[in-house]
Amino acid sequence: MKPIAVGTFAPGFALKDNRGDLIELNAYRGKKVLLSWHPLAWTKVCADQMKALEDHLADFDRLNTVPLGLSVDSYPSKNAWAKELKIATVKLLADFWPHGKVAADYGLFREVEGFSQRANVILDENGKVLWVKIYDIPQLPDIDEVLAVLGK
């Protein structure tokens, strides 16, 4: 499966976040969106990836960007995990059911393992894909690289 191509419009979605709220991608038109995919909650690299989003909220705000964390975990699991990590603001979305559908729509679902790639996808203010990067599963994405792309 090939990841979504730069220059295409991102598929819309509506997913529950860690608080059980329905989050619709189209609600963020007028802002850039960082879709930060992590394979599974409760793992160290995934935790560090999501904490980096929370730690850089001021940078994202300055860059007119909404960071969203996504995985195939259920929203109750994501809620407990967010509390454990002290993530109070960043929305952690549950691509739980249909299992991994949004990851598959973006070409990021790993069928054999049943979870997504570790990836960052940046959308422009109109929902068009600006940047896609897939990482090795054990690799922590470089938040400074993401911020540099957003700042261009």
NUBADO-584618 format. One line per field, with one value per atom (N, C-alpha, C): atom name; y, z, x. Coordinates in nm, 2 decimals, always signed. Layout:
N
atom: c(CA:...)
Y: c(Y:...)
Z: c(Z:...)
X: c(X:...)
END
This chain:
152
atom: c(N:CA:C:N:CA:C:N:CA:C:N:CA:C:N:CA:C:N:CA:C:N:CA:C:N:CA:C:N:CA:C:N:CA:C:N:CA:C:N:CA:C:N:CA:C:N:CA:C:N:CA:C:N:CA:C:N:CA:C:N:CA:C:N:CA:C:N:CA:C:N:CA:C:N:CA:C:N:CA:C:N:CA:C:N:CA:C:N:CA:C:N:CA:C:N:CA:C:N:CA:C:N:CA:C:N:CA:C:N:CA:C:N:CA:C:N:CA:C:N:CA:C:N:CA:C:N:CA:C:N:CA:C:N:CA:C:N:CA:C:N:CA:C:N:CA:C:N:CA:C:N:CA:C:N:CA:C:N:CA:C:N:CA:C:N:CA:C:N:CA:C:N:CA:C:N:CA:C:N:CA:C:N:CA:C:N:CA:C:N:CA:C:N:CA:C:N:CA:C:N:CA:C:N:CA:C:N:CA:C:N:CA:C:N:CA:C:N:CA:C:N:CA:C:N:CA:C:N:CA:C:N:CA:C:N:CA:C:N:CA:C:N:CA:C:N:CA:C:N:CA:C:N:CA:C:N:CA:C:N:CA:C:N:CA:C:N:CA:C:N:CA:C:N:CA:C:N:CA:C:N:CA:C:N:CA:C:N:CA:C:N:CA:C:N:CA:C:N:CA:C:N:CA:C:N:CA:C:N:CA:C:N:CA:C:N:CA:C:N:CA:C:N:CA:C:N:CA:C:N:CA:C:N:CA:C:N:CA:C:N:CA:C:N:CA:C:N:CA:C:N:CA:C:N:CA:C:N:CA:C:N:CA:C:N:CA:C:N:CA:C:N:CA:C:N:CA:C:N:CA:C:N:CA:C:N:CA:C:N:CA:C:N:CA:C:N:CA:C:N:CA:C:N:CA:C:N:CA:C:N:CA:C:N:CA:C:N:CA:C:N:CA:C:N:CA:C:N:CA:C:N:CA:C:N:CA:C:N:CA:C:N:CA:C:N:CA:C:N:CA:C:N:CA:C:N:CA:C:N:CA:C:N:CA:C:N:CA:C:N:CA:C:N:CA:C:N:CA:C:N:CA:C:N:CA:C:N:CA:C:N:CA:C:N:CA:C:N:CA:C:N:CA:C:N:CA:C:N:CA:C:N:CA:C:N:CA:C:N:CA:C:N:CA:C:N:CA:C:N:CA:C)
Y: c(-0.12:+0.00:+0.12:+0.22:+0.34:+0.45:+0.53:+0.63:+0.74:+0.82:+0.93:+1.02:+1.07:+1.15:+1.29:+1.36:+1.50:+1.57:+1.67:+1.74:+1.69:+1.58:+1.53:+1.59:+1.59:+1.63:+1.51:+1.54:+1.43:+1.39:+1.26:+1.21:+1.26:+1.31:+1.35:+1.24:+1.27:+1.16:+1.23:+1.14:+1.18:+1.07:+1.09:+0.99:+1.05:+0.96:+1.00:+1.02:+1.12:+1.15:+1.08:+1.10:+1.04:+1.08:+1.19:+1.23:+1.18:+1.11:+1.06:+1.16:+1.28:+1.38:+1.34:+1.37:+1.34:+1.45:+1.42:+1.52:+1.50:+1.61:+1.60:+1.68:+1.62:+1.68:+1.82:+1.82:+1.94:+2.06:+2.04:+2.15:+2.23:+2.18:+2.25:+2.33:+2.34:+2.42:+2.56:+2.62:+2.75:+2.73:+2.61:+2.58:+2.47:+2.46:+2.34:+2.23:+2.11:+2.00:+1.90:+1.86:+1.76:+1.63:+1.53:+1.40:+1.31:+1.29:+1.22:+1.08:+0.98:+0.84:+0.77:+0.70:+0.61:+0.47:+0.37:+0.23:+0.19:+0.20:+0.16:+0.24:+0.27:+0.34:+0.24:+0.30:+0.23:+0.17:+0.23:+0.19:+0.32:+0.30:+0.41:+0.51:+0.46:+0.56:+0.63:+0.56:+0.62:+0.73:+0.70:+0.80:+0.92:+0.90:+1.01:+1.10:+1.03:+1.10:+1.19:+1.14:+1.22:+1.32:+1.30:+1.40:+1.52:+1.49:+1.60:+1.69:+1.64:+1.72:+1.82:+1.76:+1.84:+1.95:+1.91:+1.99:+2.11:+2.10:+2.20:+2.27:+2.27:+2.34:+2.49:+2.56:+2.70:+2.71:+2.62:+2.63:+2.60:+2.50:+2.47:+2.58:+2.65:+2.76:+2.88:+2.90:+3.01:+2.98:+2.85:+2.81:+2.77:+2.82:+2.80:+2.65:+2.57:+2.42:+2.35:+2.26:+2.17:+2.03:+1.99:+1.86:+1.75:+1.64:+1.54:+1.41:+1.33:+1.20:+1.09:+0.99:+0.89:+0.75:+0.66:+0.52:+0.43:+0.30:+0.21:+0.18:+0.23:+0.20:+0.26:+0.21:+0.26:+0.39:+0.47:+0.60:+0.58:+0.48:+0.47:+0.44:+0.36:+0.33:+0.46:+0.53:+0.66:+0.76:+0.76:+0.85:+0.82:+0.69:+0.65:+0.68:+0.65:+0.68:+0.83:+0.91:+1.06:+1.11:+1.05:+1.09:+1.05:+0.93:+0.88:+0.96:+1.01:+1.09:+1.24:+1.28:+1.42:+1.50:+1.44:+1.51:+1.57:+1.70:+1.77:+1.84:+1.87:+1.95:+1.87:+1.81:+1.74:+1.63:+1.63:+1.53:+1.40:+1.29:+1.16:+1.08:+1.07:+1.01:+0.86:+0.80:+0.65:+0.60:+0.55:+0.49:+0.34:+0.32:+0.19:+0.11:+0.17:+0.10:+0.19:+0.14:+0.02:+0.02:-0.09:-0.10:-0.05:+0.07:+0.12:+0.17:+0.21:+0.25:+0.38:+0.48:+0.61:+0.59:+0.51:+0.47:+0.41:+0.32:+0.26:+0.37:+0.46:+0.56:+0.65:+0.66:+0.74:+0.65:+0.52:+0.43:+0.40:+0.40:+0.39:+0.27:+0.19:+0.07:-0.05:-0.11:-0.23:-0.35:-0.41:-0.51:-0.63:-0.68:-0.80:-0.77:-0.66:-0.63:-0.58:-0.52:-0.46:-0.32:-0.25:-0.11:-0.03:+0.10:+0.20:+0.20:+0.26:+0.30:+0.41:+0.43:+0.55:+0.65:+0.76:+0.86:+0.99:+1.09:+1.23:+1.27:+1.33:+1.38:+1.53:+1.62:+1.76:+1.80:+1.86:+1.92:+2.07:+2.13:+2.27:+2.32:+2.45:+2.51:+2.47:+2.41:+2.36:+2.21:+2.14:+2.00:+1.92:+1.99:+1.93:+1.88:+1.76:+1.70:+1.78:+1.83:+1.91:+1.82:+1.72:+1.65:+1.52:+1.41:+1.28:+1.22:+1.17:+1.10:+0.98:+0.86:+0.73:+0.70:+0.65:+0.62:+0.47:+0.42:+0.28:+0.28:+0.17:+0.15:+0.20:+0.15:+0.19:+0.34:+0.41:+0.54:+0.65:+0.74:+0.86:+0.97:+1.01:+1.13:+1.25:+1.32:+1.44:+1.56:+1.60:+1.71:+1.84:+1.86:+1.98:+1.98:+1.86:+1.85:+1.89:+1.84:+1.87:+2.02:+2.08:+2.22:+2.30:+2.26:+2.32:+2.32:+2.20:+2.18:+2.28:+2.28:+2.37:+2.52:+2.55:+2.69:+2.74:+2.65:+2.69:+2.77)
Z: c(+0.00:+0.00:+0.00:-0.09:-0.10:-0.01:+0.05:+0.14:+0.05:+0.11:+0.04:-0.03:-0.15:-0.22:-0.19:-0.18:-0.16:-0.28:-0.25:-0.35:-0.37:-0.31:-0.31:-0.19:-0.20:-0.09:+0.00:+0.13:+0.24:+0.25:+0.27:+0.29:+0.43:+0.43:+0.55:+0.64:+0.77:+0.87:+0.99:+1.07:+1.20:+1.29:+1.39:+1.48:+1.63:+1.72:+1.86:+1.91:+1.99:+2.05:+2.19:+2.26:+2.39:+2.49:+2.47:+2.56:+2.52:+2.41:+2.36:+2.27:+2.24:+2.15:+2.00:+1.92:+1.77:+1.71:+1.65:+1.58:+1.43:+1.36:+1.22:+1.16:+1.06:+1.00:+0.93:+0.87:+0.80:+0.89:+1.02:+1.11:+1.13:+1.08:+1.09:+0.96:+0.87:+0.75:+0.79:+0.73:+0.77:+0.85:+0.90:+0.98:+0.91:+0.93:+0.89:+0.99:+0.95:+1.04:+1.03:+1.15:+1.16:+1.20:+1.12:+1.16:+1.19:+1.32:+1.37:+1.41:+1.32:+1.34:+1.42:+1.52:+1.61:+1.61:+1.60:+1.59:+1.71:+1.83:+1.94:+2.07:+2.14:+2.27:+2.37:+2.47:+2.58:+2.55:+2.44:+2.41:+2.42:+2.45:+2.48:+2.37:+2.25:+2.14:+2.11:+2.11:+2.08:+2.19:+2.31:+2.42:+2.40:+2.37:+2.34:+2.22:+2.12:+2.00:+2.04:+2.12:+2.15:+2.25:+2.35:+2.44:+2.37:+2.26:+2.19:+2.13:+2.09:+2.04:+2.14:+2.26:+2.37:+2.42:+2.42:+2.46:+2.37:+2.24:+2.14:+2.10:+2.18:+2.15:+2.11:+2.18:+2.15:+2.01:+1.97:+1.83:+1.73:+1.76:+1.66:+1.65:+1.76:+1.76:+1.68:+1.70:+1.62:+1.47:+1.44:+1.30:+1.24:+1.31:+1.27:+1.24:+1.33:+1.31:+1.42:+1.39:+1.49:+1.48:+1.59:+1.60:+1.64:+1.58:+1.62:+1.62:+1.72:+1.73:+1.70:+1.62:+1.57:+1.59:+1.63:+1.63:+1.63:+1.62:+1.61:+1.75:+1.86:+1.99:+2.01:+2.11:+2.14:+2.22:+2.22:+2.29:+2.44:+2.50:+2.65:+2.68:+2.60:+2.62:+2.59:+2.49:+2.46:+2.58:+2.64:+2.75:+2.87:+2.90:+3.02:+2.99:+2.86:+2.82:+2.83:+2.78:+2.78:+2.93:+3.02:+3.16:+3.21:+3.18:+3.23:+3.18:+3.05:+2.99:+3.03:+3.09:+3.12:+3.00:+2.90:+2.77:+2.80:+2.81:+2.85:+2.74:+2.63:+2.52:+2.39:+2.35:+2.22:+2.21:+2.10:+2.09:+2.03:+2.10:+2.05:+1.99:+1.86:+1.79:+1.79:+1.80:+1.80:+1.66:+1.58:+1.45:+1.48:+1.57:+1.62:+1.54:+1.50:+1.43:+1.32:+1.20:+1.15:+1.17:+1.21:+1.26:+1.15:+1.18:+1.09:+0.96:+0.95:+0.82:+0.78:+0.87:+0.83:+0.79:+0.87:+0.83:+0.69:+0.66:+0.53:+0.42:+0.45:+0.36:+0.32:+0.42:+0.40:+0.35:+0.33:+0.28:+0.39:+0.52:+0.63:+0.72:+0.68:+0.76:+0.73:+0.83:+0.81:+0.84:+0.73:+0.74:+0.82:+0.81:+0.87:+1.03:+1.07:+1.21:+1.27:+1.19:+1.24:+1.30:+1.27:+1.32:+1.21:+1.24:+1.13:+1.13:+1.03:+1.02:+1.13:+1.16:+1.24:+1.12:+1.12:+1.01:+1.06:+0.99:+1.00:+0.86:+0.86:+0.74:+0.78:+0.70:+0.72:+0.61:+0.65:+0.55:+0.55:+0.44:+0.44:+0.48:+0.48:+0.53:+0.46:+0.34:+0.26:+0.26:+0.33:+0.34:+0.24:+0.17:+0.07:+0.14:+0.10:+0.17:+0.12:+0.22:+0.20:+0.21:+0.31:+0.34:+0.41:+0.37:+0.43:+0.46:+0.58:+0.62:+0.70:+0.65:+0.73:+0.79:+0.92:+1.00:+1.03:+1.05:+1.11:+1.24:+1.26:+1.38:+1.51:+1.53:+1.66:+1.66:+1.55:+1.53:+1.58:+1.67:+1.71:+1.61:+1.56:+1.46:+1.53:+1.44:+1.49:+1.48:+1.60:+1.61:+1.55:+1.56:+1.50:+1.35:+1.29:+1.14:+1.10:+1.18:+1.15:+1.16:+1.27:+1.29:+1.17:+1.13:+1.01:+0.89:+0.86:+0.74:+0.76:+0.87:+0.90:+0.88:+0.91:+0.90:+0.77:+0.67:+0.53:+0.47)
X: c(+0.08:+0.00:+0.09:+0.06:+0.14:+0.07:+0.16:+0.10:+0.03:-0.05:-0.12:-0.02:-0.05:+0.05:+0.04:+0.16:+0.16:+0.09:+0.01:-0.06:-0.21:-0.24:-0.38:-0.46:-0.59:-0.67:-0.69:-0.67:-0.68:-0.82:-0.84:-0.98:-1.03:-1.15:-1.21:-1.24:-1.26:-1.29:-1.36:-1.42:-1.48:-1.44:-1.36:-1.31:-1.33:-1.36:-1.36:-1.22:-1.21:-1.08:-1.07:-0.96:-0.94:-1.05:-1.12:-1.23:-1.36:-1.37:-1.50:-1.57:-1.50:-1.56:-1.54:-1.64:-1.62:-1.54:-1.43:-1.34:-1.35:-1.39:-1.40:-1.29:-1.22:-1.11:-1.15:-1.27:-1.31:-1.33:-1.34:-1.36:-1.23:-1.12:-1.00:-0.96:-1.05:-1.02:-0.97:-0.87:-0.82:-0.70:-0.67:-0.55:-0.47:-0.34:-0.27:-0.30:-0.29:-0.31:-0.20:-0.15:-0.05:-0.12:-0.12:-0.17:-0.05:-0.03:+0.08:+0.04:+0.07:+0.03:+0.13:+0.08:+0.17:+0.10:+0.18:+0.13:+0.03:+0.08:+0.00:+0.03:-0.08:-0.06:+0.01:+0.06:+0.12:+0.26:+0.32:+0.46:+0.55:+0.67:+0.76:+0.78:+0.81:+0.83:+0.71:+0.59:+0.47:+0.44:+0.47:+0.45:+0.53:+0.66:+0.75:+0.70:+0.65:+0.60:+0.48:+0.39:+0.27:+0.30:+0.39:+0.43:+0.50:+0.57:+0.64:+0.54:+0.42:+0.32:+0.27:+0.24:+0.19:+0.30:+0.42:+0.53:+0.55:+0.51:+0.53:+0.40:+0.30:+0.18:+0.19:+0.28:+0.30:+0.36:+0.45:+0.50:+0.39:+0.31:+0.20:+0.11:+0.07:-0.02:+0.04:+0.17:+0.24:+0.24:+0.24:+0.24:+0.10:+0.00:-0.14:-0.17:-0.12:-0.13:-0.20:-0.29:-0.35:-0.28:-0.22:-0.16:-0.26:-0.27:-0.36:-0.28:-0.30:-0.23:-0.33:-0.29:-0.39:-0.32:-0.41:-0.37:-0.50:-0.48:-0.60:-0.66:-0.60:-0.65:-0.79:-0.86:-0.99:-0.98:-1.09:-1.08:-1.07:-1.13:-1.11:-0.96:-0.90:-0.76:-0.68:-0.71:-0.64:-0.66:-0.78:-0.81:-0.72:-0.71:-0.63:-0.48:-0.44:-0.30:-0.27:-0.36:-0.34:-0.32:-0.40:-0.39:-0.26:-0.22:-0.09:+0.03:+0.02:+0.12:+0.11:+0.00:-0.03:-0.04:-0.11:-0.15:-0.28:-0.29:-0.41:-0.48:-0.41:-0.46:-0.47:-0.36:-0.36:-0.47:-0.54:-0.64:-0.58:-0.60:-0.55:-0.67:-0.67:-0.79:-0.78:-0.90:-0.91:-0.96:-0.87:-0.91:-0.94:-1.03:-1.06:-1.16:-1.27:-1.37:-1.44:-1.45:-1.39:-1.24:-1.18:-1.05:-0.95:-0.88:-0.78:-0.82:-0.95:-1.01:-0.94:-0.92:-0.86:-0.72:-0.64:-0.51:-0.50:-0.59:-0.60:-0.63:-0.72:-0.76:-0.63:-0.54:-0.42:-0.30:-0.33:-0.22:-0.12:-0.16:-0.07:-0.10:-0.20:-0.24:-0.15:-0.10:-0.01:-0.10:-0.15:-0.25:-0.21:-0.08:-0.03:-0.03:+0.01:+0.02:-0.11:-0.19:-0.32:-0.31:-0.20:-0.19:-0.13:-0.12:-0.07:+0.08:+0.13:+0.27:+0.29:+0.42:+0.45:+0.48:+0.40:+0.41:+0.36:+0.40:+0.35:+0.30:+0.18:+0.12:+0.08:+0.13:+0.09:-0.01:-0.12:-0.22:-0.21:-0.24:-0.25:-0.38:-0.40:-0.53:-0.65:-0.64:-0.75:-0.76:-0.68:-0.69:-0.61:-0.52:-0.43:-0.30:-0.25:-0.13:-0.01:+0.06:+0.19:+0.31:+0.30:+0.42:+0.38:+0.45:+0.43:+0.57:+0.58:+0.70:+0.67:+0.72:+0.70:+0.83:+0.82:+0.94:+0.94:+1.06:+1.07:+0.99:+0.93:+0.85:+0.92:+1.05:+1.12:+1.17:+1.16:+1.22:+1.12:+1.18:+1.10:+1.11:+0.99:+1.00:+1.07:+1.14:+1.21:+1.11:+1.07:+0.97:+1.02:+1.16:+1.21:+1.20:+1.22:+1.20:+1.05:+0.96:+0.81:+0.79:+0.84:+0.82:+0.89:+1.00:+1.07:+0.98:+0.92:+0.84:+0.72:+0.66:+0.54:+0.58:+0.70:+0.75:+0.78:+0.78:+0.82:+0.71)
END
